């Protein structure tokens, strides 16, 4: 049963900059926090990615890989404004169940919307609403699946401007080609823990018994992952905000105790 429609805005920061400035459209763009060669890209347009520039690529290396790249300084207030407009555009079609980040949100499919044809229609209407309200540069990849985890995986399978449906009958065959790192929550540390349990591939992950995943995760989270990978629906957890982080990249001349202070 299809219950989750996950929306991922492609190369969000760079796409916003291209939409806001027509001169950047069709050109490789790198978004940086500070206009200096010693920093790195916090976003790269798909034109830049074609040359190997990624999030985290050093500016000097990005210039080497893509001599025609244009760098723009990040503008958080603009990205927040576009996010709020995007949220409104989506909600004109379907209610948003949760906002996952500034460039990700999810809608819950209910009633007849859980039928494949209807879910696809809703997804296309969302894409049209976003394009009409925000502009053609704001492309999205949408994943539709029985739960949030699988819908997120589906949204990552076709970029940019993708639309992928994963039904119960598609599991696990449709996912076996993916690396474990594609699953939200499996970073380098968790990959190492899974490896110690003899799990290094998606096929091994699916074949692992529930108790083994509980061991790898050190508790009930492993059991929940076992269920989610098999399509079980999970309620949204509410968490109390403990802290708020904010970082700023210092220019080279200020990278000392006095400059930092």
C-alpha positions as CSV (number, residue, x, y, z in Angstrom):
1,X,0.0,0.0,0.0
2,X,1.4,3.4,-1.0
3,X,1.3,5.9,1.9
4,X,4.2,8.3,1.5
5,X,5.0,10.8,-1.1
6,X,8.5,12.3,-0.6
7,X,9.7,15.5,-2.3
8,X,13.4,16.2,-2.7
9,X,14.3,19.6,-4.3
10,X,17.2,19.0,-6.6
11,X,20.5,20.9,-5.9
12,X,18.3,23.3,-3.9
13,X,20.6,26.2,-3.1
14,X,22.1,26.3,-6.5
15,X,18.7,26.0,-8.2
16,X,17.4,28.9,-6.2
17,X,20.3,31.0,-7.3
18,X,19.7,30.1,-10.9
19,X,16.0,30.9,-10.6
20,X,16.7,34.2,-9.0
21,X,19.4,35.2,-11.5
22,X,18.6,34.2,-15.1
23,X,22.2,34.8,-16.1
24,X,23.1,31.7,-14.1
25,X,20.7,29.4,-15.8
26,X,22.4,26.6,-17.8
27,X,25.7,27.5,-16.3
28,X,27.8,25.5,-13.7
29,X,27.2,27.2,-10.3
30,X,28.8,26.6,-6.9
31,X,27.4,28.1,-3.8
32,X,29.9,29.0,-1.1
33,X,29.6,30.5,2.4
34,X,32.6,32.9,1.8
35,X,34.1,34.1,-1.4
36,X,37.6,32.7,-1.0
37,X,39.5,29.8,-2.6
38,X,40.1,28.3,0.8
39,X,36.5,27.3,1.4
40,X,34.4,24.6,-0.2
41,X,31.1,24.4,-2.1
42,X,28.0,23.9,0.1
43,X,26.0,23.2,-3.1
44,X,26.6,22.6,-6.8
45,X,24.3,22.9,-9.8
46,X,23.8,19.8,-12.0
47,X,25.9,21.6,-14.7
48,X,28.8,21.8,-12.2
49,X,28.2,18.2,-11.0
50,X,28.7,17.0,-14.6
51,X,32.3,18.1,-14.2
52,X,32.7,16.3,-10.8
53,X,32.0,19.2,-8.5
54,X,30.1,18.2,-5.5
55,X,29.0,19.5,-2.1
56,X,32.3,19.7,-0.1
57,X,34.5,20.2,-3.1
58,X,37.2,22.8,-2.4
59,X,36.8,26.0,-4.4
60,X,40.3,25.7,-5.9
61,X,39.6,22.1,-6.9
62,X,36.2,23.1,-8.4
63,X,37.9,25.7,-10.6
64,X,40.3,23.0,-11.8
65,X,37.6,20.5,-12.6
66,X,35.3,23.1,-14.1
67,X,37.1,26.3,-15.3
68,X,33.8,28.0,-16.3
69,X,32.1,27.6,-12.9
70,X,30.5,30.6,-11.3
71,X,30.6,31.0,-7.5
72,X,27.9,32.8,-5.6
73,X,27.8,33.5,-1.9
74,X,25.0,31.7,0.0
75,X,21.9,33.7,1.0
76,X,20.1,31.8,3.7
77,X,17.2,34.3,3.9
78,X,16.5,33.8,0.2
79,X,16.5,30.0,0.5
80,X,14.1,30.2,3.5
81,X,11.8,32.4,1.5
82,X,11.8,29.9,-1.4
83,X,11.2,27.1,1.0
84,X,8.1,28.8,2.5
85,X,6.8,29.4,-1.0
86,X,7.5,25.8,-2.0
87,X,5.7,24.6,1.1
88,X,2.6,26.6,0.2
89,X,2.8,25.4,-3.4
90,X,2.8,21.7,-2.3
91,X,0.0,22.3,0.2
92,X,-2.2,23.6,-2.5
93,X,-2.2,20.1,-3.9
94,X,-1.7,17.9,-0.8
95,X,-1.2,18.5,2.9
96,X,2.4,18.2,4.1
97,X,2.9,15.6,6.8
98,X,6.4,16.7,7.8
99,X,9.2,19.0,6.7
100,X,12.4,17.0,6.8
101,X,14.8,19.8,5.9
102,X,14.8,23.0,3.8
103,X,14.8,20.9,0.6
104,X,12.8,17.9,1.7
105,X,9.2,17.4,2.7
106,X,6.7,14.5,2.8
107,X,3.0,14.1,2.2
108,X,0.9,11.3,3.5
109,X,-1.3,9.5,0.9
110,X,-4.8,8.7,2.2
111,X,-7.9,7.1,0.7
112,X,-7.9,6.8,-3.1
113,X,-4.6,8.6,-3.2
114,X,-3.0,5.3,-2.2
115,X,-3.8,3.9,-5.6
116,X,-0.7,4.0,-7.9
117,X,-2.4,6.0,-10.7
118,X,-3.8,8.5,-8.3
119,X,-0.5,8.9,-6.4
120,X,1.3,9.6,-9.7
121,X,-1.3,12.2,-10.6
122,X,-0.8,13.9,-7.3
123,X,3.0,13.9,-7.8
124,X,2.7,15.4,-11.2
125,X,0.3,18.1,-9.9
126,X,2.8,18.9,-7.1
127,X,5.6,19.3,-9.7
128,X,3.4,21.6,-11.8
129,X,2.4,23.7,-8.8
130,X,6.1,24.2,-7.7
131,X,7.1,25.1,-11.2
132,X,4.3,27.5,-11.6
133,X,4.8,29.2,-8.2
134,X,8.6,29.2,-8.0
135,X,9.9,28.8,-11.5
136,X,11.3,26.2,-13.9
137,X,14.7,25.9,-12.1
138,X,13.2,24.4,-9.0
139,X,13.0,20.8,-10.1
140,X,12.1,18.0,-7.7
141,X,12.6,14.3,-7.5
142,X,9.5,12.6,-5.9
143,X,9.5,9.1,-4.4
144,X,6.3,7.2,-3.6
145,X,6.3,4.2,-1.4
146,X,4.6,2.4,1.6
147,X,6.6,4.5,4.1
148,X,8.8,7.5,4.5
149,X,12.2,5.6,4.5
150,X,11.4,3.8,1.2
151,X,9.9,6.9,-0.4
152,X,13.1,8.8,0.4
153,X,15.1,6.0,-1.2
154,X,12.8,6.2,-4.2
155,X,13.3,10.0,-4.5
156,X,17.1,9.4,-4.7
157,X,16.9,6.8,-7.5
158,X,16.1,9.3,-10.3
159,X,17.7,12.7,-10.4
160,X,17.1,15.4,-11.4
161,X,13.3,15.8,-11.9
162,X,12.6,12.2,-11.1
163,X,9.4,10.3,-10.2
164,X,9.8,6.8,-8.9
165,X,7.2,4.5,-7.3
166,X,8.2,1.6,-5.1
167,X,5.4,-0.8,-4.3
168,X,5.5,-3.7,-1.8
169,X,5.8,-6.2,-4.7
170,X,9.0,-4.4,-5.8
171,X,10.8,-5.2,-2.6
172,X,13.6,-6.0,-2.2
173,X,14.5,-6.5,-5.9
174,X,14.3,-2.8,-6.8
175,X,16.8,-1.9,-4.0
176,X,19.4,-4.6,-4.2
177,X,21.7,-2.5,-6.5
178,X,21.9,0.3,-4.0
179,X,24.8,0.7,-1.5
180,X,23.9,0.6,2.2
181,X,24.8,4.3,2.5
182,X,21.7,5.1,0.4
183,X,19.6,4.3,3.4
184,X,18.9,7.3,5.7
185,X,20.7,6.7,9.0
186,X,23.5,4.4,7.7
187,X,26.6,6.5,7.7
188,X,30.3,5.4,8.0
189,X,30.0,4.5,11.7
190,X,26.9,2.3,11.1
191,X,28.4,0.7,8.1
192,X,31.4,-0.4,10.2
193,X,29.0,-1.8,12.8
194,X,27.1,-3.7,10.1
195,X,30.3,-5.0,8.6
196,X,31.2,-6.5,12.0
197,X,27.9,-8.3,11.8
198,X,28.8,-9.7,8.3
199,X,26.6,-7.2,6.4
200,X,28.2,-5.2,3.6
201,X,25.6,-5.3,0.8
202,X,21.9,-4.5,0.4
203,X,21.2,-8.2,-0.2
204,X,22.9,-9.2,3.0
205,X,21.0,-6.4,4.8
206,X,17.7,-7.8,3.7
207,X,18.7,-11.3,4.5
208,X,19.8,-10.4,8.0
209,X,17.4,-11.5,10.8
210,X,15.7,-9.0,13.0
211,X,17.9,-9.9,16.0
212,X,21.1,-9.2,14.1
213,X,19.9,-5.7,13.1
214,X,19.0,-5.1,16.8
215,X,22.6,-6.0,17.7
216,X,24.0,-3.8,15.0
217,X,21.9,-0.8,16.1
218,X,22.2,-1.6,19.8
219,X,18.5,-1.6,20.4
220,X,15.0,-1.3,19.1
221,X,16.1,1.0,16.2
222,X,17.4,-2.1,14.4
223,X,14.1,-3.8,14.7
224,X,12.3,-0.7,13.4
225,X,14.7,-0.6,10.4
226,X,13.9,-4.2,9.7
227,X,10.2,-3.4,9.5
228,X,10.6,-0.2,7.5
229,X,12.7,-1.8,4.9
230,X,9.8,-4.3,4.4
231,X,7.3,-1.5,4.0
232,X,5.8,-1.0,7.5
233,X,4.3,2.4,8.1
234,X,5.8,4.4,11.0
235,X,4.3,7.3,12.9
236,X,6.3,10.6,12.9
237,X,8.3,11.0,16.1
238,X,8.2,14.3,18.0
239,X,11.4,15.4,19.5
240,X,12.2,18.2,21.9
241,X,14.6,20.8,20.4
242,X,17.7,20.7,22.6
243,X,20.0,23.1,20.8
244,X,20.4,25.2,17.6
245,X,23.6,25.2,15.7
246,X,25.0,27.9,13.4
247,X,28.4,28.0,11.7
248,X,30.4,30.6,9.8
249,X,33.5,30.1,7.7
250,X,36.3,32.5,8.7
251,X,38.4,34.2,6.0
252,X,42.1,33.0,6.1
253,X,43.3,36.2,7.8
254,X,41.1,35.6,10.8
255,X,41.9,31.9,11.3
256,X,43.6,32.5,14.6
257,X,42.4,32.8,18.2
258,X,42.0,36.6,18.0
259,X,40.2,36.5,14.7
260,X,37.9,33.7,15.9
261,X,37.0,35.7,19.0
